[in-house]
Structure formats: structure tokens, C-alpha cells
């Protein structure tokens, strides 16, 4: 079984913080002053690694899951 890739894993691979990864994945990424280049690097790593958001974590935080 393939290991789930976390934002922390992606941050370690890209050499940036987990918070930067989280902000780059946010629909409001421009409000966090994330450069387009950084966002593109994160998006490329998402595509390469198969990252998926952990829906259970969103449920536990009481945020909408869009499912």
C-alpha cells in the first residue's frame, strides 16, 4: 500500500515550510503573499506525488468537505 503524502513531506522535499505549502494550496493563495513560482513548485509536487487532502482532518476541524 502506498504511503499517504503529507504537506510536511512535500515541504521537506521542496525545502520550504509546511505553512507555505498549506498557503500555496489554498484557494486564497494570493492573499498569503506566495509567489507564483512557489505555487507552481507546490502544484508540480502535488501532481508528482499524488497528494490528496485528508478529508477526515477537515471533518474533525468542522470545516466543509465539499463531498
C-alpha positions in Angstrom: 0.0 0.0 0.0 1.3 3.4 -0.9 2.1 5.8 1.9 0.0 8.9 2.1 2.0 12.1 1.2 1.5 14.9 3.7 2.1 18.6 3.4 5.1 18.2 5.7 6.5 15.6 3.3 6.1 18.0 0.4 7.6 20.8 2.4 10.7 18.7 3.2 11.1 17.7 -0.5 10.7 21.3 -1.7 12.8 22.9 1.1 10.0 25.2 2.2 7.8 25.3 5.4 4.6 23.3 5.8 2.8 26.6 6.3 4.0 27.8 2.9 2.7 24.5 1.3 -0.6 25.0 3.0 -0.9 28.6 1.8 0.1 27.7 -1.7 -2.6 25.0 -1.8 -5.3 27.5 -0.5 -7.8 29.0 -3.0 -6.8 32.3 -1.4 -3.1 31.8 -2.0 -2.5 35.3 -3.4 -3.6 36.9 0.0 -0.8 35.0 1.7 1.9 36.6 -0.5 3.0 33.3 -2.0 4.9 33.8 -5.3 3.5 32.3 -8.4 6.8 30.4 -8.8 6.4 28.8 -5.3 2.8 27.9 -6.0 3.9 26.3 -9.3 6.5 24.2 -7.5 4.0 23.0 -4.9 1.4 22.2 -7.7 4.1 20.2 -9.6 4.9 18.3 -6.4 1.2 17.6 -5.8 0.9 16.2 -9.3 4.1 14.1 -9.0 3.4 12.7 -5.5 -0.3 12.2 -5.8 -1.0 14.3 -2.7 -4.6 14.4 -1.6 -6.1 16.5 1.3 -7.0 14.4 4.3 -10.8 14.8 4.4 -11.1 13.2 7.9 -8.9 16.1 9.3 -11.2 18.6 7.7 -14.2 16.9 9.3 -12.5 16.9 12.7 -11.9 20.6 12.4 -15.5 21.3 11.5 -14.7 22.7 8.0 -16.8 22.0 4.9 -15.5 19.0 2.9 -17.3 19.6 -0.4 -18.4 15.9 -0.5 
